[in-house]
Amino acid sequence: MADDLTGKATHVGGKIKEGIGEILGDRQLEREGRLDQMEGRAEQDQARAEQEVLEAAQRKAAAQAAKRV
């Protein structure tokens, strides 16, 4: 299960790594930073999607329960 906070941390860490690589002229470090940022965004997207699925299931259950009343 993805974690939004972990995704944010990975993304921010990637931005820092990319910036350091840019300052040092280290293209490999810059590339790694950009990849970390993409990984972080993907984890955030996954966490948000999982939350949406849970909320949709709750709404569905509530609607079905309301029908039975």
SVG drawing of the C-alpha trace seen along z (x, -y; Angstrom):
<svg xmlns="http://www.w3.org/2000/svg" viewBox="-37 -25 68 29">
<polyline fill="none" stroke="black" stroke-width="0.4" points="0.0,0.0 1.4,-3.3 1.9,-6.2 1.3,-9.8 3.8,-11.2 6.6,-8.8 5.9,-9.8 6.3,-13.4 9.5,-12.7 10.9,-10.8 9.9,-13.6 11.5,-16.3 14.6,-14.2 14.8,-13.9 14.5,-17.6 17.4,-18.1 19.5,-15.4 18.8,-17.0 19.8,-20.4 23.0,-19.1 23.9,-17.3 23.2,-20.5 25.5,-22.5 28.3,-19.9 27.9,-19.3 27.1,-15.7 24.7,-14.6 24.2,-11.1 23.1,-12.6 20.7,-15.0 19.2,-12.1 18.8,-10.1 17.1,-13.1 14.6,-13.4 13.9,-9.6 13.4,-9.9 10.9,-12.7 9.0,-10.6 9.0,-7.7 7.7,-10.0 4.9,-11.4 3.9,-7.9 3.7,-6.8 1.6,-9.8 -0.7,-9.1 -1.1,-5.5 -1.8,-6.5 -4.5,-8.9 -6.0,-6.4 -6.2,-3.8 -7.9,-6.4 -10.4,-7.1 -11.2,-3.4 -11.8,-3.1 -14.0,-6.2 -16.0,-4.9 -16.5,-1.6 -17.8,-3.4 -20.2,-5.5 -21.5,-2.4 -22.0,-0.6 -23.9,-3.6 -26.1,-3.8 -26.9,-0.1 -27.7,-0.4 -30.0,-3.4 -31.9,-1.4 -32.6,1.3 -34.2,-1.2"/>
</svg>
